[in-house]
Every structure is written in structure tokens, then in C-alpha cells.
């Protein structure tokens, strides 16, 4: 299992859009002072991954086989090509699409790895040669996070099974025993069953509450959500298509 950051996720959707739409044709269907409509469709005429971009004075609509979104801004193709799949672009989405969010497995896993590592004071044991996968949070790459969490879970299990300081492995000796590791281990077990991706923040908070984690570590001010995959996909397609259309227009001049 591996994790990707929100930035890597955005790049992946843009790459996928380019691959799926590379053979599309982009046709101007309507061109008036008030509205322009572009049809984006495969050269064969298939409707698969086909969609329309409607540019109006106060909004942009993207709709078709890829899904649909509505931007509450009338800034044309230049806006889509440069900001359609950026933070600024998402801020201009209609509320119904802007509020479509899903929990990011990476943000959840990264936060709890950092929080538990700090709560246990493991940074104080770095000179004791801890397991190689149990890295300082700032040193853990997204591709290494799953292994780090697995090692942390193993560490918590060892910690829970010890009845005294002497029973701990040498590298763990020096931490005071209390009940915190039990709660963290249970939380990680619950999260593992959800592949570190609860369906919603409410579900994540329920897991925390049932395991008394909220009393052990601070609930972060920033949420764990990212824009929904369906919204990411449509905006990535719109951004790619707008860029291609602008290129065609430039070549036609």
C-alpha cells in the first residue's frame, strides 16, 4: 500500500485527463457575444469521455460523459486553462461542487503518524537505534508512510504487551508506561480496516471518540478532506480541453 499527497493526486488526474482526451476534437458549436459552446469529443464521434464547455457572462458549465461542474465565474477559456484545477479554480466552483469532499487517506495517515510519534516521545529515542522504518515524521516520504505506520503499530503492540520497563526492547526503554499506546493501537486497527480512509470526517471523528483519542491529542484545525474524485476528474478534463482549444485558436491566427 502507498499514499499520495493531495498535490500528487492532482497531478495524477491531470495526467489521466491528457491520456484520455489526447485524440479528442474540440469544436466551436455556438459563438455569440453572450455565449460560446465548445464540444469536446473523440474523433470517431463516440460520446465516451465527450463533454461540452459552455461559456456565459457569469458562469462556466462543463457537462457530459465525464460528469459535470459549474463555475460561478465568467472568465472564459483562459480561466479554465490556467486555474480550472487549482485552489483558485476550486474556490470559484458552485457550492454544490465545492463542498463535495472526501477524506484523504494520506492526510489522515500522516497526521496520526506525527501525532502518535510525538505523543510517545519517540523523537527522544532516536539515538537508541529504532527500527529503520520508524522514521522521524519530517523524514517520511509518502511512499514510505505505510511501512512507517506498520512499524509504529508493531511498536505499540510491543509497548502494550510489556508489563514493566525491563520487558521493553532496549531501544524503547526510557519511555514511561501509561495507557496511551492502547488507544493509539486500537485507532490504527480501526483505520487499517478502512484502509486509512474513512468515508467521511464524521466517521473519522467517531473512531477517535470511541477510542478516547480526542482526549490524548488535539483535533487539528485543518480538515482531512480533499476535493471529491469526481470533481477533480471533471475539472482536470476541462483544464486540459481549454488549453488545447487555446492552442488551436493561436495556430489559426
C-alpha positions as CSV (number, residue, x, y, z in Angstrom):
1,X,0.0,0.0,0.0
2,X,1.2,3.5,-0.7
3,X,0.0,7.0,-0.2
4,X,-0.1,10.1,-2.4
5,X,-0.2,13.7,-1.3
6,X,-3.0,16.0,-2.5
7,X,-0.6,17.6,-4.9
8,X,0.4,14.2,-6.4
9,X,-3.2,13.3,-6.6
10,X,-3.9,16.5,-8.6
11,X,-1.1,15.7,-11.0
12,X,-2.4,12.2,-11.5
13,X,-5.8,13.4,-12.5
14,X,-4.3,15.9,-15.0
15,X,-2.1,13.1,-16.4
16,X,-5.1,10.8,-16.8
17,X,-7.2,13.6,-18.5
18,X,-4.4,14.2,-21.0
19,X,-4.2,10.4,-21.8
20,X,-7.9,10.0,-22.2
21,X,-8.5,13.2,-24.2
22,X,-5.4,13.3,-26.4
23,X,-7.3,12.2,-29.5
24,X,-10.4,14.5,-28.9
25,X,-11.6,17.1,-31.3
26,X,-12.7,20.5,-30.0
27,X,-15.4,22.1,-32.0
28,X,-17.0,25.6,-31.5
29,X,-20.7,25.0,-31.8
30,X,-22.1,28.4,-30.8
31,X,-20.3,31.7,-30.9
32,X,-22.2,34.8,-29.9
33,X,-21.4,37.9,-27.8
34,X,-23.2,36.3,-24.8
35,X,-22.3,32.6,-25.1
36,X,-19.8,30.2,-26.6
37,X,-20.2,26.4,-26.6
38,X,-17.4,24.0,-27.3
39,X,-17.9,20.3,-27.9
40,X,-15.1,18.0,-26.9
41,X,-15.4,14.6,-28.4
42,X,-13.4,11.7,-29.8
43,X,-12.5,11.8,-33.5
44,X,-14.7,8.8,-34.0
45,X,-17.7,10.7,-32.8
46,X,-18.1,8.5,-29.7
47,X,-19.7,10.1,-26.7
48,X,-17.3,8.3,-24.4
49,X,-15.5,11.0,-22.4
50,X,-17.3,13.5,-24.5
51,X,-18.4,16.8,-22.9
52,X,-19.4,20.4,-23.6
53,X,-17.9,23.6,-22.3
54,X,-20.4,26.4,-22.1
55,X,-19.0,29.9,-21.5
56,X,-21.5,32.5,-20.3
57,X,-21.0,36.1,-18.9
58,X,-21.4,34.9,-15.3
59,X,-20.6,31.2,-15.3
60,X,-18.8,28.3,-17.0
61,X,-20.5,24.9,-17.3
62,X,-18.7,21.7,-18.0
63,X,-21.0,18.7,-18.6
64,X,-21.1,15.4,-20.4
65,X,-19.9,11.8,-20.1
66,X,-17.1,12.8,-17.8
67,X,-19.6,14.3,-15.3
68,X,-20.4,18.0,-14.6
69,X,-19.3,21.0,-12.7
70,X,-20.4,24.7,-12.6
71,X,-18.1,27.6,-12.1
72,X,-19.7,30.8,-10.7
73,X,-17.3,33.0,-12.8
74,X,-17.4,34.1,-16.4
75,X,-13.7,34.3,-17.3
76,X,-13.6,32.1,-20.3
77,X,-11.1,29.5,-21.6
78,X,-8.2,31.4,-20.1
79,X,-9.5,30.8,-16.6
80,X,-10.1,27.1,-17.2
81,X,-6.7,26.5,-18.8
82,X,-4.8,28.2,-16.0
83,X,-6.9,27.8,-12.9
84,X,-9.6,25.2,-13.6
85,X,-7.9,22.5,-11.4
86,X,-6.1,24.8,-9.0
87,X,-7.1,26.1,-5.5
88,X,-8.3,29.3,-7.0
89,X,-10.4,27.4,-9.6
90,X,-12.0,25.3,-6.9
91,X,-12.9,28.4,-4.9
92,X,-15.0,29.5,-7.9
93,X,-17.0,26.3,-8.2
94,X,-20.7,26.3,-7.5
95,X,-21.3,25.4,-3.8
96,X,-22.8,22.0,-4.7
97,X,-19.4,21.0,-6.3
98,X,-17.1,22.9,-4.0
99,X,-18.5,21.2,-0.9
100,X,-18.2,17.7,-2.4
101,X,-15.2,16.4,-0.4
102,X,-13.7,13.0,0.6
103,X,-11.3,12.1,3.3
104,X,-7.7,11.9,2.2
105,X,-6.0,8.7,3.3
106,X,-2.6,10.4,3.1
107,X,-3.6,13.4,5.3
108,X,-5.2,11.1,7.9
109,X,-2.2,8.7,8.0
110,X,0.4,11.5,8.0
111,X,-1.4,13.4,10.8
112,X,-1.8,10.4,13.1
113,X,1.8,9.2,12.5
114,X,3.1,12.6,13.5
115,X,0.7,12.9,16.5
116,X,1.4,9.4,17.9
117,X,5.1,9.7,17.3
118,X,5.2,12.9,19.3
119,X,2.8,11.7,22.0
120,X,5.0,8.7,22.7
121,X,8.1,10.9,22.7
122,X,9.8,8.7,20.2
123,X,12.0,11.6,19.0
124,X,13.8,11.3,22.3
125,X,14.8,7.8,21.4
126,X,16.4,8.5,18.0
127,X,19.8,7.8,19.4
128,X,18.7,4.3,20.5
129,X,18.7,2.9,17.0
130,X,14.9,2.4,16.5
131,X,13.7,0.2,13.5
132,X,14.7,1.7,10.2
133,X,11.1,2.1,9.0
134,X,10.2,4.1,12.1
135,X,11.5,7.4,10.8
136,X,11.1,10.9,12.2
137,X,7.8,12.2,10.7
138,X,9.6,15.0,8.8
139,X,11.8,12.4,7.1
140,X,9.0,10.1,6.0
141,X,8.2,10.2,2.2
142,X,4.7,9.4,1.0
143,X,5.9,6.1,-0.4
144,X,7.4,5.2,3.0
145,X,4.4,6.2,5.1
146,X,2.6,2.8,5.1
147,X,5.8,1.0,6.2
148,X,6.3,3.6,8.9
149,X,2.7,3.1,10.2
150,X,3.1,-0.6,10.1
151,X,6.3,-0.3,12.2
152,X,4.6,2.1,14.6
153,X,1.7,-0.3,15.0
154,X,4.2,-3.1,15.8
155,X,5.9,-0.8,18.3
156,X,2.6,-0.1,20.0
157,X,1.9,-3.8,20.2
158,X,5.2,-4.4,21.9
159,X,4.6,-1.5,24.2
160,X,1.2,-2.8,25.2
161,X,2.4,-6.3,25.9
162,X,5.1,-5.1,28.3
163,X,4.3,-5.2,32.0
164,X,7.3,-3.3,33.0
165,X,10.1,-1.1,31.7
166,X,12.6,-4.1,31.7
167,X,10.4,-6.1,29.3
168,X,10.7,-3.4,26.6
169,X,13.3,-3.7,23.8
170,X,16.4,-1.7,24.6
171,X,15.7,1.0,22.1
172,X,12.2,1.6,23.7
173,X,13.5,1.8,27.3
174,X,13.2,5.3,28.7
175,X,9.5,5.9,27.9
176,X,7.1,6.0,30.9
177,X,4.4,3.3,30.6
178,X,0.8,4.5,30.6
179,X,-2.4,3.6,28.7
180,X,-1.9,6.0,25.8
181,X,-0.4,3.3,23.4
182,X,-3.5,1.1,23.9
183,X,-5.8,3.8,22.5
184,X,-3.5,4.6,19.6
185,X,-3.2,0.9,18.7
186,X,-6.9,0.5,18.7
187,X,-7.3,3.6,16.5
188,X,-4.7,2.3,14.0
189,X,-6.5,-1.1,13.9
190,X,-9.8,0.7,13.1
191,X,-8.2,2.9,10.5
192,X,-6.5,-0.1,8.9
193,X,-9.9,-1.7,8.3
194,X,-10.9,1.4,6.4
195,X,-7.5,1.4,4.5
196,X,-6.8,4.6,6.4
197,X,-9.7,6.2,4.5
198,X,-12.9,6.6,6.5
199,X,-15.8,7.6,4.3
200,X,-16.2,10.9,6.0
201,X,-14.8,13.2,8.7
202,X,-17.7,12.3,10.8
203,X,-16.7,8.6,10.6
204,X,-13.1,9.5,11.5
205,X,-14.2,11.6,14.5
206,X,-16.4,8.7,15.6
207,X,-13.4,6.4,15.5
208,X,-11.4,8.9,17.6
209,X,-14.2,9.4,20.1
210,X,-14.8,5.6,20.6
211,X,-11.1,5.2,21.3
212,X,-10.7,8.3,23.5
213,X,-8.1,9.6,21.1
214,X,-9.6,13.1,21.2
215,X,-8.5,13.3,24.8
216,X,-4.9,12.3,24.0
217,X,-4.1,14.5,21.1
218,X,-5.5,17.8,19.7
219,X,-8.1,17.6,16.9
220,X,-6.4,19.6,14.1
221,X,-7.8,22.9,12.9
222,X,-7.3,21.9,9.3
223,X,-9.6,19.2,8.0
224,X,-8.6,15.9,6.4
225,X,-10.6,16.3,3.2
226,X,-9.8,16.9,-0.4
227,X,-12.0,17.7,-3.4
228,X,-14.1,14.7,-4.4
229,X,-12.5,12.5,-7.1
230,X,-15.5,13.1,-9.5
231,X,-14.9,16.9,-9.2
232,X,-11.2,16.5,-9.7
233,X,-11.7,14.5,-12.8
234,X,-14.1,16.9,-14.5
235,X,-12.0,20.0,-13.7
236,X,-8.9,18.2,-14.9
237,X,-10.6,17.4,-18.2
238,X,-11.9,21.0,-18.5
239,X,-8.4,22.4,-17.9
240,X,-6.8,20.2,-20.5
241,X,-9.5,20.9,-23.1
242,X,-9.3,24.6,-22.6
243,X,-5.6,24.5,-23.1
244,X,-5.9,22.6,-26.3
245,X,-8.6,24.9,-27.6
246,X,-6.5,28.0,-26.9
247,X,-3.6,26.3,-28.7
248,X,-5.8,25.7,-31.8
249,X,-7.0,29.2,-31.8
250,X,-3.5,30.5,-31.6
251,X,-2.4,28.3,-34.5
252,X,-5.4,29.5,-36.6
253,X,-4.3,33.1,-36.4
